[in-house]
């Protein structure tokens, strides 16, 4: 007996600045028996999403400057999974998604079936990626041994946490009461100790070590 018809549907909320994009996705997903589209909205995520009881939020690929929106969304809807649509499947961009607090992604060339599988996977806490990206991520995690031999200072952890929240160098300096040059030096030291080249990669590595939403204690 096929019990899939009795399984609860996955409630999906679509967030995009492009109206035709979000309405087109909604129309396609409404034909999927395992998915219920519970709403759509623009990129400026509103309280409507918080009250929608969505299991998954589909969002457009975000730039690093949009990470504050993801942090706010996490606070509003902690149990909800976030899936980025239209990602260029490189290790650096996948790591940047992880750093922003995004649970999974859908590549730019994905078909509708791939999107549905990604939604189902992210609800189960799973992530499917290409062998090349998996190898890069594995290597990135392997490099975390550098943290054990050259640990971050308490101040560097504070700086890393502010980077995690999406703050630029000048804002980090203002919050910590230091000169921008000092904050810049802290960021550079963090990248060197973690053996990475970008802020998003550094935060992703720290998330892997200390948990999905690390704080600086």
PyMOL commands that set and color helices and strands:
alter all, ss='L'
color gray80, all
select helices_A, chain A and resi 4-6+19-29+47-50+64-76+91-99+112-123+131-142+145-149+154-164+169-176+180-194+199-210
alter helices_A, ss='H'
color red, helices_A
select strands_A, chain A and resi 10-15+35-41+56-60+81-87+104-107
alter strands_A, ss='S'
color yellow, strands_A
deselect
rebuild
show_as cartoon
